[in-house]
Amino acid sequence: MQGRFKQIRDFYGLSQAQFAQRIHMSPGFISNVETGRSNISERTIDSVCEAFPISRDWLTRGKGEMLVEVGEHNPVDKEGINSRVKEVRKWAGMTQEEFAGRIGYSKIQVHSVEKGKVAPSNQFLEKIVAEFRVSSDWLFTGMGSMETMEYGVDDQLINWLNDHPEVVRELRQRGGLD
C-alpha cells in the first residue's frame, strides 16, 4: 500500500508535507509509510478517501482504478451500510450465526449491525471484504457492484465445499473416488 501513497502524491504533485497536511498526519508518518516503516490504519485510509476522490478498493488492495468520479465520491454511506452487510450475508446464503462465525464476530453483533442498532467498525467491514471478496467501495459507499471481478461462482462453490467436508466425502464416495 505504501507505493500507492506515493502514486497519489505524484498524481496530485504533492510533497510529503503537503500530502500529510491534506490527510491530517505528520510528514514523518508519510515518509515512514512510503518506506514501509509504518503500517496504515483504517483511520488513515478513511482520511485519504475523504481528502481525495480515491477508490478504497484500489488504495487497500490495488484493485480497479485509482480515482472515483468526483460526483460519486462519498467516503462512507453510513445510512445504507447496515443493509449492505445484510445483503452480503443473504448473498452468501448464511444465517446470522454462520456469517458471524465466518467473520469472527458474534451473532448478536451481526444482528445489531443489520438492524442499524450499532454502526459497524472498519475492522468488521474489512473482515467482510476479505472473507467474502466483496468490493470495499460498494460495502463502504454503496457505489459500484457488490462482487469484485475476481470472485466468481467457482470461488463461492469452493468456499462452500471447504465449509462442508461431509458433502465432499459423499461426492467422492458416489463418484467411486474413495
Buried (B, 14 or more C-beta within 10 A) or exposed (E): BBEBBBBBBEEEEBEBEEBBBBBEBEBEBBBBBBEEEBEBEEEBBBBBBBBBBBBBBBBBBEBBEBBBEEEBBBBBBEEBBBEBBBBBBEEBEBEBEBBBBBBEBEBEBBBBBBEBEBEBEBEBBBBBBEBBBBBBBBBBBBBBEBBBEEBEEEBBEEBEEEEEEEEEEEEEEEEEEE
